Amino acid sequence: SLTIPQYWHDKAKGDIFDKGYVHKLWFYEDRPQPEYGMWLNMDVELFKDKSVRLGFQHAMNVEKVLRTVLRGDYERLNSNAEGYGRGTNRAIKARAFDLKLADKYLTQAGWGQRGPDGIRVKDGRRLSVRVTYGAASHNERVVVLKEEAKKAGIELTLQLLDSAAAFKTMLEKKHEIAYSGWGAQAQPEYWGQYHGVNAHKPQTNNFSNTDDAALNKDIDIWRAEFSEAKRDELSRRIQQRIWDIAAYIPTWKVPYWRIGYWRWVKWPAPPGTKTSDDPILYVLKEAEAWDGLYWIDEATKKETLAAMKSGKTFPVVDRVDKTYKED
């Protein structure tokens, strides 16, 4: 797999690519997306104020992370439930990095003054918040967020733990901001992460401690509803309410996979389905059917191996398939 930007841009180089022996494929899918983001713990006194939460929303320069660290390859995630067809609220857009709006909301919350280092102060307290995360591979990303947040007068202190310790800290609700992600499911996961029954106590996935009566009611109805149309309507309304509460900051999504493969490996047209989440799968992964739909062209393999010995080259193939790319 070459999905990670460093692999695609830096590792997929050399003679086997330049001489056309190995091809590259970038395939867009249209399936439920993992829920990556930052969860503001509303049991922390600071984040009980919605104006503070909105200020933080506009102080996180996710766009710069996408543009620099992720080389423009990943895309901005807009909500907690993307890729669910009519059940996704497409009207929701992630709040953009905006220093004027960040200042407006933080000033409303009483954080209008700044100290000599530029960090906001209120009643002698600095606006300093701990971000807990569990992947060293994300260091560059969170450092960009930290440096950009300073422009808004926010100090993010980074707490890198091993993945198990980070998850334990979040489960026990000992975090202030949880920088994490959830794998995509066949249906959105609302109850575990946003229902009030899972707030204000340890060992649950409600990292934001969201506890909203209207949201709880809609989640309960959604879970019991059999009508697809009504479930989709409820799903969109639930996403809107989560957006309104503003305790979840969506970060990025990767609605595709990228691979390198020998030119003798052949694929159908298109090389995957809209729900393929793996280069060898032509089926939905949840079906646990691990048979891919691809084959080996023996004549092409023989030709390629001979060419590699003789020095013969072939055209470079760097293919992007947008058959299922969402507009």
VOFI-908604 format. One line per 3 residues: their letters; for each residue x negated, y, z of N, C-alpha, C. Coordinates in steps of 0.2 Angstrom, whole numbers, plus 5000, padded with zeros to 4 digits. Each point is the difference from the previous one (the first is absolute). Layout:
BEGIN
A) X/Y/Z/X/Y/Z/X/Y/Z; ...
END
This chain:
BEGIN
SLT) 4996/4994/5000/5004/5006/5000/4996/5006/5000; 5002/5005/4996/4996/5007/5000/5004/5005/5002; 5006/4999/5004/5004/5005/5001/4997/5006/5004
IPQ) 4996/4998/5005/4996/5006/5004/4996/5004/4995; 5001/5007/5001/4997/5004/4996/4992/4999/4999; 4997/4999/5005/4992/4998/5000/4999/4995/4995
YWH) 5004/4994/5000/4999/4995/4996/5001/5001/4993; 5006/5004/4999/5001/5001/4993/4995/5005/4996; 4998/5005/5004/4996/5005/4997/4992/4999/5001
DKA) 4998/4996/5005/4993/4999/5002/4998/4993/4998; 5004/4995/5002/4998/4993/5000/5001/4997/4993; 5005/5002/4996/5002/4997/4994/4996/5004/4994
KGD) 4994/4999/5001/4995/5002/4995/4995/4995/4998; 4996/5002/4995/4995/4995/4998/5001/4997/4993; 4995/4996/4998/5001/4997/4993/5006/4996/4999
IFD) 5002/4996/5005/5006/4996/4999/5006/5004/4998; 5001/5006/5003/5005/5005/4998/4999/5004/4994; 4993/5002/4999/4999/5005/4995/4999/4996/4993
KGY) 4999/4993/5001/4999/4996/4993/5007/4997/4999; 5005/5001/5004/5007/4997/4998/5001/4993/5002; 4996/4998/5004/5000/4993/5003/5006/4999/5005
VHK) 5000/5005/5004/5005/5001/5005/5005/5006/4999; 5006/4998/5000/5005/5006/4999/5003/5002/5007; 5002/5006/4999/5003/5003/5006/5008/5002/4999
LWF) 5004/4998/5005/5007/5001/5000/5003/5004/5006; 5004/5005/4998/5003/5005/5005/5007/4999/4999; 5004/4996/5004/5007/4998/4999/5004/5003/5005
YED) 5005/5005/4998/5005/5003/5005/5006/4995/5001; 5002/5000/5006/5005/4996/5002/5006/5004/5003; 5006/4998/5001/5005/5004/5003/5003/4995/5006
RPQ) 4997/5000/5005/5003/4996/5006/4999/5004/5006; 5003/4997/5006/4999/5003/5006/4993/5002/5002; 4999/5006/5003/4993/5002/5001/4999/5000/5008
PEY) 4994/4998/5002/4998/5000/5007/5001/5007/5003; 5001/5000/5006/5002/5007/5003/4994/5002/5004; 4996/5004/4996/4993/5003/5003/5002/5007/5003
GMW) 4997/5002/5005/5001/5006/5003/4997/5002/5007; 5003/5005/5003/4998/5002/5006/5007/5001/5004; 5000/4997/5006/5006/5000/5004/4998/5004/5007
LNM) 5004/5006/5001/4999/5004/5005/5004/4997/5006; 4997/4999/5006/5003/4997/5005/5004/5005/5004; 5007/5000/4999/5004/5005/5003/5001/4999/5008
DVE) 4997/4995/5003/5000/5000/5007/4995/5004/5003; 4995/5002/4995/4995/5005/5002/5003/5007/5001; 4999/5003/5005/5004/5007/5001/4999/5004/4994
LFK) 4994/5001/4997/4999/5004/4994/5005/4999/4995; 5001/4994/4998/5004/4998/4994/5007/4999/5001; 5003/5002/5006/5007/5001/5002/5003/5006/4996
DKS) 4995/5004/4998/5002/5007/4997/5000/4998/4992; 5006/5001/4997/5000/4999/4993/4996/5005/4996; 5000/5006/5003/4996/5005/4996/4992/4998/5000
VRL) 4998/4997/5005/4993/4997/5000/4999/4994/4995; 5005/4996/5000/5000/4995/4995/5000/5002/4993; 5004/5005/4999/5000/5003/4993/4993/5004/4999
GFQ) 4997/5003/5005/4994/5003/4999/4995/4995/4998; 5000/4994/5003/4995/4995/4999/5001/4997/4993; 5006/4999/4998/5002/4998/4993/4996/5004/4995
HAM) 5001/5006/5000/4997/5005/4995/4992/5001/5001; 4998/4997/5006/4992/5001/5001/4996/4994/4998; 5003/4995/4998/4997/4994/4998/4999/5000/4992
NVE) 4994/5001/4998/4998/5001/4993/4999/4994/4996; 5006/4996/5000/4999/4993/4997/4998/5001/4992; 5003/5006/4997/4998/5001/4993/4993/5000/4999
KVL) 4996/5003/5005/4993/5000/4999/4996/4993/5000; 5003/4996/5005/4997/4994/5001/5001/4996/4993; 5006/5001/4997/5002/4996/4994/4995/5003/4994
RTV) 4999/5006/5000/4996/5003/4995/4993/4999/5000; 4997/4999/5006/4993/4999/5001/4998/4993/5002; 5002/4998/5006/4997/4993/5002/5003/4995/4996
LRG) 5007/5001/4998/5003/4994/4996/5000/5002/4993; 4996/5005/4998/4999/5001/4993/5006/5001/4995; 5005/5002/5003/5006/5001/4996/5004/4994/4998
DYE) 4997/4994/5003/5003/4994/4998/5007/4998/5003; 5000/5001/5007/5006/4999/5004/5005/5006/4999; 5006/4999/5002/5005/5005/4999/5003/5001/5007
RLN) 5003/5006/5001/5003/5002/5006/5007/4996/5001; 5000/4997/5006/5006/4997/5002/5005/5005/5003; 5006/4999/4998/5005/5006/5002/5004/4998/5006
SNA) 5002/4993/5001/5004/4999/5005/4998/4993/5003; 5004/4998/5005/4998/4993/5003/5003/4994/4997; 5003/5001/4994/5003/4995/4997/5001/5001/4992
EGY) 4994/4999/4997/5000/5001/4993/4999/4994/4996; 5003/5000/4994/5000/4994/4996/5006/4995/5001; 5006/5003/5003/5006/4995/5002/5005/5002/4995
GRG) 4999/5002/4994/5005/5002/4995/5005/5005/5002; 5006/4999/5000/5006/5004/5002/5000/5001/5008; 4996/4996/5003/5000/5001/5007/4994/5005/5003
TNR) 4996/5002/4995/4995/5005/5001/5003/5007/4999; 4999/5005/5005/5002/5007/4999/4995/5004/4996; 5001/5000/4994/4995/5004/4995/5000/5007/5001
AIK) 5005/5003/5004/5000/5007/5001/4995/5002/5005; 4998/4996/5004/4995/5001/5005/4993/5001/4997; 4997/5005/5002/4993/5001/4998/4995/5002/5006
ARA) 4995/4997/5001/4995/5001/5005/4999/5007/5001; 4999/5003/5006/4999/5007/5001/4992/5001/4998; 4999/5005/4996/4994/5002/4998/4995/5003/5005
FDL) 4994/5000/4999/4995/5004/5004/5001/5007/4998; 5002/5004/5006/5002/5007/4999/4998/5004/5006; 4995/5004/5000/4998/5003/5006/5004/5005/5003
KLA) 5004/5004/4995/5005/5005/5002/5006/4997/5004; 5002/4994/4997/5006/4997/5004/4997/4996/5006; 4994/4998/5000/4997/4997/5007/5000/5005/5005
DKY) 4998/5006/4998/4999/5006/5004/5007/5002/5003; 5005/5000/4995/5007/5002/5002/5002/4996/5006; 5000/4993/4999/5003/4996/5004/4996/4999/5007
LTQ) 4994/5000/5000/4996/5000/5006/5000/5007/5004; 5001/5005/4996/5001/5006/5004/5007/5000/5003; 5005/4998/4997/5007/4999/5003/4999/4996/5006
AGW) 4996/4995/5000/4999/4996/5006/4996/5003/5006; 4998/5006/4999/4995/5003/5005/4993/4999/4999; 4998/4998/4994/4993/4998/4999/4997/5006/4995
GQR) 5002/5006/5001/4998/5005/4995/4993/5003/5001; 4997/4999/5006/4993/5002/5002/4995/4995/4998; 4994/5003/4998/4994/4995/4999/4995/5002/5004
GPD) 4996/4995/5002/4994/5001/5004/4994/5002/4996; 4994/5001/5002/4994/5003/4997/4998/4995/4994; 5002/4993/5001/4998/4995/4995/5005/4999/4995
GIR) 5006/5004/5000/5005/5000/4995/5005/4995/5002; 5000/4996/5005/5005/4995/5002/5005/5004/5005; 5006/4999/4998/5006/5003/5004/5000/4998/5007
VKD) 5002/5005/5004/5000/4999/5007/5007/5003/5003; 5003/4996/5005/5006/5002/5003/4999/4999/5008; 5001/5005/5004/5000/4999/5007/4994/4996/5002
GRR) 4994/5002/4997/4994/4998/5002/4998/4993/4997; 5005/4997/4996/4998/4994/4997/4999/5000/4993; 4995/4997/4997/4998/4999/4993/5005/4996/4996
LSV) 5001/5001/4994/5004/4996/4996/4996/4994/4997; 4999/4995/5005/4995/4995/4998/5004/4993/5001; 5000/4996/4995/5004/4994/5000/4996/4994/4998
RVT) 5001/4994/5003/4996/4994/4998/5003/4996/4995; 4996/4998/4995/5003/4996/4994/4997/4993/5001; 5004/4995/5001/4997/4993/5001/5001/4997/4994
YGA) 4995/4996/4998/5000/4996/4993/4995/4994/5001; 5001/4995/4996/4997/4994/5001/4996/4997/4994; 4998/5005/4995/4996/4998/4994/4995/5005/4999
ASH) 4993/4997/5001/4995/5004/4998/4999/5002/4993; 5003/4996/4996/5000/5002/4992/5004/5006/4999; 5004/5003/5005/5004/5006/4999/4997/5006/5003
NER) 4994/4999/5002/4996/5006/5003/5000/5006/4996; 4999/4999/4994/4999/5006/4995/5007/5004/5000; 5005/4996/5000/5007/5003/4999/5002/5004/5006
VVV) 4999/4997/5006/5002/5003/5006/4995/5006/5002; 4994/5000/4998/4996/5006/5000/5002/5006/4996; 5002/4998/4994/5003/5006/4996/5006/5003/5004
LKE) 5005/4995/5002/5006/5003/5004/4997/5004/5006; 4995/4998/5003/4998/5003/5006/4997/5007/4998; 4996/5001/4995/4997/5006/4998/5005/5005/4997
EAK) 5005/4997/4997/5005/5005/4997/5005/5002/5005; 5001/4996/5005/5005/5002/5006/4997/5006/5004; 4994/5001/5000/4997/5005/5003/5002/5007/4997
KAG) 5001/5000/4994/5002/5006/4996/5007/5002/5003; 5004/4995/5003/5007/5002/5003/4999/5001/5007; 4994/5000/5003/4999/5001/5007/5001/4994/5004
IEL) 5000/4994/4997/5001/4993/5003/4993/4997/5001; 4999/4997/5006/4994/4996/5000/5002/4992/5001; 4998/4996/4995/5002/4993/5000/4993/4997/5003
TLQ) 5001/4996/5005/4995/4996/5003/5001/4993/4997; 4995/4997/4997/5001/4993/4997/4998/4995/5005; 5004/4995/5001/4999/4994/5004/5000/4994/4996
LLD) 4994/4998/4998/5000/4994/4996/4999/4994/5004; 5004/4995/5000/5000/4994/5004/5000/4994/4995; 4998/4994/5002/5001/4994/4995/5007/4999/4999
SAA) 5002/4997/4995/5007/5000/4998/5005/4997/5005; 4997/4995/5004/5005/4997/5005/5001/5005/5006; 4994/5003/5002/5001/5005/5005/5004/5006/4998
AFK) 4999/5002/4994/5005/5006/4998/5007/4998/5000; 5001/4994/4997/5007/4998/5000/5003/4999/5007; 4996/4998/5005/5002/4999/5007/5002/5006/5003
TML) 4995/5005/4999/5001/5007/5002/5007/5003/4998; 5001/4999/4993/5007/5003/4997/5006/4996/5003; 4999/4993/5001/5006/4996/5003/5001/5003/5007
EKK) 4995/5001/5003/5001/5002/5007/5002/5008/5001; 5000/5003/4994/5002/5007/5000/4995/5005/5004; 4994/4998/4999/4995/5004/5004/4996/5005/4995
HEI) 5003/5000/4994/4997/5004/4995/5004/5007/5000; 4997/5005/4997/5003/5007/4998/5003/5000/4993; 4995/4998/4996/5002/4999/4993/4997/4994/4998
AYS) 5004/4996/4997/4998/4993/4997/4999/5001/4993; 4994/4998/4997/4999/5000/4993/4999/4993/4998; 5005/4998/4996/5001/4993/4999/5004/4998/4994
GWG) 5003/4994/5000/5004/4998/4994/5003/4994/5001; 5006/4999/4996/5004/4994/5001/5000/4997/4993; 5000/4993/5000/5000/4997/4993/5008/5000/4998
AQA) 5000/5000/4993/5007/5001/4997/5004/4993/5001; 5006/5001/5001/5005/4994/5001/5005/5000/4995; 5004/4995/4999/5005/5000/4995/5005/5005/5001
QPE) 5002/5001/5007/5004/5006/5002/4997/5004/5004; 5002/5007/5000/4997/5005/5005/5000/4997/5007; 4995/5002/5004/5000/4998/5007/5002/5007/5004
YWG) 5006/5001/5002/5002/5005/5003/5001/4999/5008; 5003/4994/5002/5001/4999/5007/4994/5000/5004; 4995/4996/4998/4994/4999/5004/4996/5007/5001
QYH) 5000/5004/4994/4996/5006/5001/5003/5006/5001; 5007/5000/5000/5003/5007/5001/5006/5000/5004; 5002/4994/5003/5006/4999/5004/4998/5002/5007
GVN) 5005/5003/5003/4999/5003/5007/4999/4994/5005; 5003/4994/4999/4999/4994/5004/4993/4998/5001; 4996/5002/4995/4992/4998/5000/4996/5006/5002
AHK) 5003/5006/5002/4996/5006/5003/4999/4999/5007; 4995/5004/5002/4999/5002/5007/4998/4993/5004; 4997/4995/4997/4998/4994/5003/4994/4997/4996
PQT) 4996/4996/5003/4994/4997/4997/5003/4994/4996; 4995/4997/4995/5001/4994/4997/5006/5001/4995; 5000/5006/4997/5005/5000/4994/4996/5004/4994
NNF) 5003/5000/4995/4997/5003/4994/5003/5008/4999; 5003/5002/5004/5003/5007/5000/4994/5005/5002; 4995/5001/4996/4994/5004/5002/5002/5007/5001
SNT) 5005/5003/4997/5002/5007/5001/5005/5001/5006; 5002/4994/5003/5005/5000/5005/5006/5004/4998; 5002/4999/4994/5006/5003/4997/5006/4997/5004
DDA) 5004/5005/5002/5006/4998/5004/5006/5005/4998; 5003/4999/4995/5005/5005/4998/5007/4996/4999; 5005/5003/5003/5007/4997/5000/5003/4998/4993
ALN) 4999/5006/4996/5003/4999/4993/4996/4995/4996; 4994/5000/5001/4996/4995/4996/5001/4993/5003; 5000/4999/5007/5002/4994/5002/5006/4997/4998
KDI) 5005/5004/4999/5007/4998/4998/4999/4997/4993; 4997/5004/4996/5000/4998/4992/4995/4994/4999; 4995/4999/5004/4996/4994/5000/5004/4994/5002
DIW) 5004/5001/5005/5005/4994/5002/5005/4998/4995; 5003/5005/4997/5005/4999/4995/4996/4997/4993; 4994/5003/4999/4997/4997/4994/4998/4993/5001
RAE) 4998/4998/5006/4998/4993/5001/5006/4995/4999; 5006/5002/5002/5006/4996/5000/5004/5000/4993; 4998/5005/4996/5004/5001/4994/4998/4995/4994
FSE) 5005/4998/4997/4999/4995/4994/5001/5003/4993; 5003/5006/5000/5001/5003/4993/4993/5003/4998; 4998/4998/4994/4993/5003/4998/5001/5007/4999
AKR) 5005/5003/4997/5001/5007/4999/5000/5004/5007; 5003/4997/5005/5001/5004/5006/4993/4999/5004; 4996/4995/4999/4994/4999/5003/4995/5005/4997
DEL) 5000/5001/4993/4996/5004/4997/5001/5008/5002; 5007/5001/5001/5001/5007/5002/4998/5001/5008; 5001/4995/5004/4997/5001/5007/4993/5000/5000
SRR) 4997/4996/4996/4992/5000/4999/4998/5007/4999; 5003/5003/4995/4998/5007/4998/5001/5005/5005; 5005/4999/5004/5002/5005/5005/4995/4999/5006
IQQ) 4998/4993/5002/4995/4999/5005/4994/5003/4998; 4997/5000/4994/4994/5003/4998/5000/5007/5001; 5006/5003/4998/5001/5007/5001/4999/5002/5007
RIW) 5003/4997/5005/5000/5001/5007/4993/5000/5002; 4996/4994/4998/4993/4999/5002/4996/5006/4998; 5001/5003/4994/4997/5005/4997/5001/5007/5004
DIA) 5007/5001/5002/5002/5005/5004/4997/5001/5007; 4999/4994/5003/4997/4999/5007/4993/5002/5000; 4996/4999/4994/4993/5002/4999/4995/4997/5004
AYI) 5001/4994/5003/4995/4997/5004/4996/4995/4996; 5001/4999/4994/4996/4996/4995/4998/5004/4994; 4993/5000/5000/4997/5003/4994/4998/4995/4995
PTW) 5003/4999/4994/4998/4995/4995/4993/5002/4997; 4996/4996/4998/4994/5001/4998/4999/4998/4992; 4999/4994/4999/4998/4998/4993/5003/4993/4998
KVP) 5001/4999/4994/5002/4994/4997/4996/4998/4994; 5000/4993/4999/4996/4998/4994/5005/4995/4996; 5004/5003/4996/5005/4997/4996/4997/4996/4994
YWR) 4995/4997/5001/4997/4996/4994/4994/4995/5003; 4998/4996/4996/4994/4996/5001/4995/5001/4995; 4994/4999/5001/4994/5000/4995/4996/4994/5001
IGY) 4998/4998/4994/4995/4994/5000/4995/5000/4994; 4995/4996/5001/4996/4999/4994/5000/4992/4999; 5000/4999/4993/5001/4993/4999/4996/4998/4993
WRW) 4998/4994/5000/4996/4998/4993/5005/5001/4994; 4997/5001/4995/5004/5002/4994/5004/4993/4997; 4998/4995/5003/5003/4993/4998/5006/4999/5004
VKW) 5001/5004/5005/5006/4999/5004/5006/5004/4997; 5006/4997/4998/5005/5003/4997/5006/5001/5004; 5004/5005/4999/5006/5002/5004/5006/5001/4995
PAP) 5006/4999/5003/5006/5001/4996/5000/5008/4999; 5005/5002/4996/5001/5007/4999/5007/5002/5002; 5001/5004/5006/4994/5003/5004/4997/4994/5004
PGT) 4994/5002/5003/4997/4995/5004/5002/4999/5007; 5006/5002/5002/5003/4999/5006/5007/5002/5000; 5004/4999/5005/5007/5002/5001/5000/5007/5004
KTS) 5005/5003/5001/5001/5006/5003/4998/4999/5008; 5001/4994/5002/4999/4998/5007/4994/4996/5001; 4996/4999/4995/4993/4997/5001/4996/5004/5005
DDP) 4998/4997/5005/4995/5004/5005/4993/4997/5000; 4999/4996/4995/4993/4997/5000/4999/4998/4992; 4993/5001/4998/4999/4998/4993/5001/4993/4998
ILY) 5001/4995/5004/5001/4994/4997/5007/4998/5001; 5004/5004/5003/5007/4998/5001/5005/5003/4995; 5004/4996/4997/5005/5003/4996/5007/4999/5003
VLK) 5000/4999/5007/5006/4999/5004/4999/5005/5006; 5006/5001/5003/5000/5003/5007/4996/4997/5005; 4995/5003/5003/4996/4996/5005/5004/4997/5006
EAE) 5006/5003/5002/5004/4998/5005/5002/4993/4999; 5001/4998/4993/5002/4993/4998/4995/4995/5002; 4994/5002/5002/4995/4995/5002/4998/4996/4994
AWD) 5001/5002/4994/4999/4996/4994/4993/5003/4997; 4995/4996/5001/4993/5003/4999/4998/4998/4993; 5004/4998/4995/4998/4998/4994/5000/5007/4995
GLY) 4994/5001/4997/5000/5006/4996/5002/4998/4993; 5001/5005/4996/5001/4999/4993/4995/5003/4996; 4995/4996/4999/4994/5002/4996/4997/4994/4997
WID) 4995/5001/4995/4997/4994/4997/4993/5001/4998; 4996/4995/4998/4994/5000/4998/5000/4999/4992; 4997/5005/4997/4999/4999/4992/4993/4997/4999
EAT) 5000/4993/4999/4994/4997/5000/4996/5002/4994; 5003/5002/4994/4996/5002/4995/4996/5007/5001; 5004/5004/5004/4997/5007/5002/4995/4999/5005
KKE) 5001/4995/5004/4995/4999/5006/4993/4998/4996; 5001/4995/4996/4994/4998/4996/4996/5005/4996; 5004/5004/4997/4998/5006/4996/4996/5005/5005
TLA) 5003/5001/5006/4997/5005/5005/4994/4997/5003; 5000/4994/5002/4994/4997/5003/4994/5000/4995; 5002/4999/4993/4994/5000/4995/4998/5007/4999
AMK) 5004/5005/5000/4999/5007/4999/4995/5003/5006; 5002/4997/5006/4995/5002/5006/4993/4998/4999; 4999/4994/4997/4994/4998/4999/4996/5003/4994
SGK) 5004/5002/4995/4997/5003/4994/4999/5008/5000; 5004/5003/5005/5000/5007/5000/5006/5003/4997; 5004/4997/4996/5006/5002/4997/5004/5004/5004
TFP) 5003/5005/4998/5005/5004/5005/5007/5000/4997; 5005/5002/5004/5007/5001/4998/5002/5007/5002; 5006/5002/4998/5002/5007/5002/5002/4999/5007
VVD) 4999/5006/5004/5001/5001/5007/5008/5000/5000; 5003/4996/5005/5007/5000/5001/5001/5003/5007; 5003/5006/5001/5002/5003/5006/5007/5002/5000
RVD) 5005/4995/5001/5007/5000/4999/5004/5003/5006; 5005/5004/4998/5004/5003/5005/5007/4998/4998; 5004/4996/5004/5007/4998/4998/5005/5003/5004
KTY) 5004/5005/4997/5005/5004/5003/5007/4997/4999; 5001/4994/4998/5007/4997/4999/5004/5002/5005; 4998/4999/5006/5005/5001/5006/4998/5006/5004
KED) 4996/5004/4998/4998/5006/5004/5006/5005/5001; 5001/5001/5006/5006/5005/5002/4999/5007/4998; 5005/5003/4997/4999/5007/4997/4999/5005/5006
END
